Amino acid sequence: MNEEQKKPTMPDVGFSAIDDATPSEVVFDEDPEIGALQAELETVCAERDDFRDRFMRALADAENSRKRSDRDRREAEQYGGSKLARDMLPVYDNLSRALEAATDEQRAVSGALLQGVELTMRELLNVFKKHGIETITPEIGSKFDPQMHQAMFEAPLPDTKAGDIIQVMQAGFMLHDRLLRPAHVGVSSSPR
C-alpha cells in the first residue's frame, strides 16, 4: 500500500476551503440547506463570543470585588478605631498638662496622686501603642514638615533658620501610616 491509499479521504460535500477559516469565510455551494446551516453556525458563534465576553467581564468584576473587599477589611482592621482614638487624644493632652503643671512643692505634698496620674498616662500610651497609635513630638530646632506639623504661629528668633520649629505646643499622633492629628508648633520666620 502506498502513502496515498493509507490517508483517509474526506467526501466532497460542497466545501471549497475550510482550513482555519471562520464560519463567514467558508464558501459553500448554492445548496439552500447548507446556506441555512452556515447562517445558524454564524449565529451560534456570535452568541458564543457574546457569552464568552460576558463571562470574562463577570469574572473580572468578581475579582475586583474580592480585592476591594479585602482592602476594605484590612482598612477596617487598621483604621476602624480612628474615631475613638481621636476622642482619646484630649485625655492624653489633659494628663500631660496636669503632669507639666505640677510643681516640686505639689509633688512633695501630693506625690501619690501625681504618681497615679503618671501611671494612668503610661497605661494610656501602652494602649495607644498596642493599637498602632504613635506620638509625634518634634524636636525644637528640627525642620517644619507641613505633612506632620501645624504651624500655630511664626516668630523671628535669633540664631534660627526660617522654617525651624521653635516651640512644641501639642503633640501629634499617627495611626499606623495615617495622621490622626498634626503636632502644633511655633515656627521661626527669621532668615539666617
N, C-alpha and C positions, 0 to 999 in steps of 0.2 A: 504494500500500500504506500502510495506516495503522500507527501505533505498535503496536497490539495484534497485528498479523499478523507483525511483524518479530521479536518476542520468542519464543525457543524455549520450549516448554511442557514441563513435567515430567509424565510419565504418572502417574496416580493408582495408587500401589501399596499403599495402605492406611496411609500415614503421616498422622497428624493434625497434628503440629507438630514440625519438625526443626530449625529455625533456632536456632543457638547452644545447643543442648541437649546435655547429657551423655547417654551411652547409656542410663542408667537413667531419664532424664526423657522419652525418646522414647516415645510411646504408639502401639502397634501394634494393628491389628485382632486378632481372635481366631484368626488363622491360626497353626497349630502350628509350621510351618516358620519363619515369621518370628520367633516367640517363641523358638525354639531358636537362631536366628542372633543374636537380641538377647542371649541368655544367654552365647553364645560371645563376642560382642563385649565384653560386660562383663568376662568372664574375661580376655580378651586385654588390655583396657585396664588392668585391675588388675595383671596381670603386667608390662605396660609401665611403669606407675608404680612398681612394686616395683624393677624393673631400673634405672630412672632414679635412684631414691633410692640404691640400692646403688652405682651408678656415681658419683654425686656424693659419696658418703661415701668411696669408694675414691680419688677424685681429691683430696679434701681430705686424706686420710691421706697420700697420696703427696707432696703439697705440704708438709705438716707435717714429714714425714720428711726432705725435701730441706732445709728451713730448719734443722731440728735438726742434720743432718749438716754443713751449712755452719757453723753456730755452733760445733759440736764441733771442726771442723777449725781454725777461727780460734783457738779457745781452746788447742788443742794447739800451734799455732804460737807463740802468745804465752806460754803458761804451762807448756809441756811441760818446760822445763828448770828449773822451780822447785825440784825436789828437789836437783838438782845445785847450783843457786845457794845454797840453804840450807846445803849441805855445804861450800861455799866460804867462807861468812861467817866461820868460825873462823880461816881462813887470813888473811883481812883483819884480824881482831882481833889475831892474834899479830904480824903485821907492824907494825901500829900501835903495839902495846905495845913492841916492840923499838925502834922509832924514838923513842918518847917516853922510854924508859928510858936512852937513850944520853946520857951527859954530854959536856961540852965536851972533857974530857980524853980520853975514849974516842974522840971524833970525831977528835982530833988523832992518836991512835995508830992507830986502825983506820978511817981515812977511806974507804979503798977498799971495805972490807966494808960500811960503812953506806951508802955511795953505791950499792952493788949492791942492798941491801935497799930503798932508796928507789926505784930503777929497777923492781924487782920489784913494789913497791906501785903505782907508776904504771901499769905494764902490767896488773896485776890490775884497777885501776879502769877502764882503757880497755876491757878485755874486758867488765866489768860494763856499762859504758855502751853498748857495741855490742849487747848483748843486752837492753837496756831496764831494767837494774837501776840505780836511783838511791839515793844515800846520803841518809839523814835525819839531819841534825846540827842539833838545835835550838840556838838562841842562849840563853845564860844571861840570865834576865830575861824571856824570852818566856812566853806563857801555856801551861799544860799542856793537851794535847789527848789525851784517852783513846783516840782513834782511831789516833794516830800514836806515842804515848809510853806507856811503862810506868813507873809510879812505883815506885821501889825503896825509897824512904824519904821521910818527911816530917820537916821540922825547922823550928823557929822561927828566923827570920833577920831581924835588924833591917833596916829600910828596904826591905822587900819586901811584896808583897801575897800573900794566900793563893792558892795555885794557880800562883805563878810558879816557873819552873824555876831552881833554884839550883846544880845540878851535872849535867853530862852524863857518864855513866859508860861508855856504849857506844852507838855509832851504830846507827841503824836502817836498814832497807832496804825499798824498794818495787820490785816487778817490774811494770812498766807502771803499772796502777792498783790493784794488789793489794799488800797489806802482806806482806812476807816476814818481817820481824822489827821489832817496835817499838823505838824508841830508849829505852834505860834511863836514867832521870833521877831526880834528887832534887828534891823539891818543897817549897816554903815552906808552912808551916802557920800563920804568924803573920798575923793580920788587921792592916791598916794603920789 
